[in-house]
Amino acid sequence: MQKKILKFSILGMVILFLSITIISCDKDDDPNDSIEEISGFLYTSTNSSAGNKIIVLERKTDGSVQEMANSPYATGSAGDAADGDFDTQYALRIIGDYLLAVNAGPNPVNSTISVFKINRNDGTLTQIDQNTSEGGTNNMDSHGVRSTSIAAFENGGTTWVVVGNQHSNPNYQGDPAEDFGIVTASDLRNLAVFTLDQNTGLLSFNSIGATYNEGTYGGPTSVEFNSTGTKIAVSTWGVTHFAVDEPDLSLQNPGRLYIYDFSGGVLSESGMYEEEGVSGNIGLSWSPNDNYIYLSNFNLHSTKEDNSLTVHDGSTAAKVQNFETGSRNDEACWTLVSPDNQNLFVASFGENVISVFDINSDGMISKTLDPNFYARGGGLPPGDTKDMYQTPDGYLYVSGAFHSHTVSVFTVGAGGALSEITGSPYEVPSSMGMISTEEAYLGLTGFEK
């Protein structure tokens, strides 16, 4: 706001008093500076190659957010923003009173997992040393390169944690195509199985559950248990060709969806899906009844434009439905099932839109809203939108992860219709001035007080 110079006259003093009053009222009306009660907390990670950090946002009863005073928290390990955009879902995972975070780290060095104890009264974090025999505060080796996704399930007193190590995301961009990275064979592209002691916060390595050595179909982007902990779904990157009107099928390799049976830390493959022209398979969510998997796919050939969202059998991975999201090349990447199990949200990186679908009683998907997608406001640059988180009281939070370093806030209405609140998007203060190769957020999760 521009300040005006006022003459020190009686009239001037009156005007000055009124101006201060108006400014004070305006500040109080700002939802980000409100005195609304704190109802919960949100967490995301910076993924900074100079040192990954956890950003903590206070969530107010009116849906607005504000960064906590002592945020962010250093993890003590490197992220991998310097290597450019790579995609993942479930980079952060709350397990009981602990927050687990991937530290993607620079290839070819093994990445790590950080564990923080959550203070559920005020949202603050205390890091758990994963190796007390060494000095300092240590993280857990992920037993692979570029940890990206964390799945967890508690069964019979044992908390199983499965970490997807992506290794790399080779891709082609533009026409003529320029290659960014090459497909490299490595057993460090894998699923690593751990257990978590919820009394101490200590992770213990169990085994390597699966490897994707050749890399032709990419490494893990998302890893998730079903509701009973008997199956794990894994999506992979493939080899993508984007920033072009039409991907070249001689360069593009499809991503994959794997289904594994899980028992006692052992994974056994029960199904696999791949389809020519469908690559960049990123976000996945299980249907509420575990019968299906919802998968988002961002890199599509023109013959597959209606495959931004695909629905798959939860045992065989066979495709049973497919849908468009947004418009062509909107780049659907992230999925979220609403807490009431009524809606599926799909976030598109390229167009910064959120698509809304209905979840039927049998777990299949339908589309009733027309149009069924909503743009994030604020004049955000293309290629910004990533993870989502919804609260039980009907607020949907969307990460502006790549360029804007913001969080957008929507109310969720009838049928999943979205309406962005006043003051959204919220620009995270500790990330102001950062560019995408310095910070590129991974993960978005939270809890209610």
Beta strands, then each sheet from edge to edge (+ up, - down):
strand 1: 38-45
strand 2: 53-60
strand 3: 65-67
strand 4: 73-74
strand 5: 92-95
strand 6: 98-103
strand 7: 110-118
strand 8: 125-127
strand 9: 140-145
strand 10: 147-155
strand 11: 158-165
strand 12: 171-173
strand 13: 178-180
strand 14: 190-197
strand 15: 202-211
strand 16: 220-225
strand 17: 231-236
strand 18: 240-242
strand 19: 257-263
strand 20: 266-273
strand 21: 278-286
strand 22: 292-300
strand 23: 309-313
strand 24: 319-323
strand 25: 332-337
strand 26: 343-348
strand 27: 353-359
strand 28: 365-366
strand 29: 373-375
strand 30: 385-390
strand 31: 395-400
strand 32: 406-412
strand 33: 418-420
strand 34: 426-427
strand 35: 442-448
sheet 1: 3+ 2- 1+ 35-
sheet 2: 3+ 2- 4+
sheet 3: 5+ 6- 7+ 8-
sheet 4: 5+ 6- 7+ 9-
sheet 5: 10+ 11- 14+ 15-
sheet 6: 13+ 12- 18-
sheet 7: 16+ 17- 19+ 20-
sheet 8: 21+ 22- 23+ 24-
sheet 9: 25+ 26- 27+ 28-
sheet 10: 25+ 26- 27+ 29-
sheet 11: 30+ 31- 32+ 33-
sheet 12: 30+ 31- 32+ 34-
end
